[in-house]
């Protein structure tokens, strides 16, 4: 092995070896239990971001762990065609090419050809990055959502759902991006608080008045007047041109007599009714609101309840159309806002304008304000699906981890709306519907089927619907579409019956409804199965301060940069390019230079993966701090150096099987290894990657590296040939077992070290990734040896602490005197280890009065290191005084708890008993310290 840990020298080498030798493929061995995971398909346009890397690490850990446990494992990989994102990327590339080509100029067929060309050349970036992270999925089975197999599933699903009455076409309000000119999902809308205005406008009443009252802070009437108008407040005055009613609360006494009356709509001259609906918040503004069903989702619901007409004011680019008064037609919505306000003010109808913070919905791709837009779309009726989706979880066939997310899932499905599945794009699965010249719609798997089914001859002109299905539609079919459904031959070849349901889905809480729920509903509807047994919901990866990572904030981290490192200049260039607001660049550059003056060092994939695992709590947010990454790179380095120590001390030595220990140190470390294995199994089963990684870290760093390597030295350097041989065997065995335990989380370094260790244990070639994962073995536990070594560790630690406090040089041997009660046989057994590890020249018991000495109390045993020639006695008196005060403080805490009737009565009995034991221990320690102080 190389002297220093340099991950770049072996990580790519090992991944290429794993993939070339087919280690990631499922075995297909029917005698083994199956274990499968579906990769949430990332966008083909994308790159690996921190959220991906986090979740992929956890999935890969589970796959590697179960592969080593003998399961027939399948990690089903794939990518999503990402309709909107891909069209944007290819359109931008056309513009940058400078050939004058545009999407609309090329036309549908030629543009789609360009998209496929881009897909072949650049669409595999994220898959290459997944390999760099160590993802051990079966790439030979990877599925792209536009491949023939899933495309067939999409068309089949649409046709069947249409024939069953679940799919329909209708005019409804949707989220509309006026730049992309397509409907988008709620998940693609980012709503953030922005500064705006609230405008109050007079709507004149027609043949009606009411008494308006204003009161002061004490409730006294300060103004009473009769008004022949209502005051309506709005943040979007341009939409008033499409108002069809004004609305008050049915229990608002101020306006009860006006319900059913009319107001004259300003600037338009139309009269519209006053209606009553409990949706109105009486405390907001004047308690009167405008109703514009074609331009507000809440108003749309009101319009449905009251049978109101819907007036769509906008074109698909958010310019006013012919439904607006002629003088406003053709204006952009924001230009129209200015024109409307100016005219209202001229006519004396604008009461006031005041600053107002409001939530503004913007498209996550374009940054444009999203418009609620009334348009013809395709929808899926969701009521029956929701009931089936709820039943799958309520029955326990699908389990959420943590189970707190079950309530979120339930809430969404109990308040479900019909699903808009069409998009006004060209890239995607084109809707299999055709129209004749009269506008009648025909649905079928292809045009030939439509003509045959409906008896339409070639003389009947048909045109296919120009829309495509949104990508969430094809993603909802992911569990069974990737397994070959609906083709029986493909299903058999891909192991449909073996790998469905999959074992666990690892995903984020933000897509429980958009993806998880829909997969449960669609897979259940078409196959009768649930798509997965467990749904492990991860938190959202944020920066170290808990802020969401975003390009506009300049706090995005690229996992590949953390693996391979990046210079400061390259990092600045990456963070400041492609900003939605170029004006943010100087601020982001300044912050980046301050935070990373030397760029980001290369941590390697293993350190990054271990960091992710250590952060994988069951919380909602994951705060990612590079300091943790640095710490786990040090852990890799510690493991590397420990392996080199073992290999150097076993040069020319070979062994096989489980060692037969001859020393207590060996028995202890084998016992500790078994406790680790039991803990890891529990935590992996519970998806507590943080606790599993913590247990591994503590075992390898503290017990193997800090203690066992030291405890092994007396035997290795002694004259007992049997002890030397068994210790060498145990060193190799424990290292090799530790590598196996760590492998699912840290595949590269463990494979590299294992390749050097395995031959010494007769394990030959191959890969650590297909070795059996270590299992708990009760025969290797040894409570007596474990207790003995824990005692030895405490003695050595206490003596090292004394040496450190006294400033005794590391090489200087000191005498040790013992007083009080101790196990003489135990002390004798470990005298050699004590002398070697604590640098003792002798061990003896106090005879008569002890000399002035530095002391440590371990239970009833006192350790004394004579001070003569070692230390300033005055300094030792000060040290003991400080320690006595600390122990007295601990005793006071214990006495305070035990003296509290509430604590004794309400705390669990075990806790109370533990506190009593602590009091006894602290008291014994205090007595020993005071005795030592008295001797000085």
Buried (B, 14 or more C-beta within 10 A) or exposed (E): BEEEBEBEEBBBEBBEBBBEEEBBBBBEEEEBEBBBBBBBBBBBBBBBBBBBBBBBBBBBBBBBBBBBBBBBBBBBBBBBBBBBBBBBBBBEBBEEEEEEBEBEEBEEEEBBEBBEEBBEEEBBEBBEBBBBBBBBBBBEBBBBBBBEBBBBBBBBBBBBBBEEEBBBBEEBBBBBBBBBBBBBBEBBBBEEEEEBBBBBBBBBBBEBBBEBEEEEEEEEEEEEEEBEBBBBBBEBBBBBBBBBBBBBBEEBEBBEEBBEBBBBBBBBEBEBBBBBBEBBEBEEBBBBBBBBBBBBEEBBBBBEEBEBEBBBBBBBEBBBBEEBBEEBBBBBBEBBBEBBBEBBEEEEBBBEBEEEEEEBBBBBBBEBBBBBBBBEBBBBBBEEBBEBBBEBBEEEBBBBBBEEBBEBBBEBBEEBEBBBBBBBBBBBBBBBBBBBEEEEBBBBBEBEBBBEEBEBEEEEEBEBBEBBBBBBBBBBBBBBBBBBBBBEEBBEEBBBEBBBBBBBBBBBBEBBBBBBBBBBBBBBBBBEBBBBBBBBBBBBBBBBEEEEBEBEBBBBBBBBBBBBBBEBEEBBEBBBEEBEEEEBBEEBBEBBEEBBEEBBBBBBBBBBBBBBBBBBBBEBBBBBEBEBBBBBBEBBBBBBBBBBBBBEBBEEBEBEEBBEBBBBBBBBBBBBBBBBBBBBBEBBEEBBBBBBBBBBBBBBBEBBBBBBBBBBBBBBEBEEEEBBBBBBBBBBBBBBBBBBBBBBBBBBBBBBBBBBBBEBBEBEEEBBBBBEBBEBEEEBBBEEBBBBBEBBBBBBBBBBEBBEBBEBEEEEEBBBBBBBEBEEEBBEBBBEBBBBBBBBEEBEEBEEEBEBBBBBBBBBBBBBBBBEEBBEEEBBBEBBEEBBEBBBEBBEBBBEBBEEEEBBEEBEEEEBEEBBEBBEBBBBBBBBBBBBBEBB
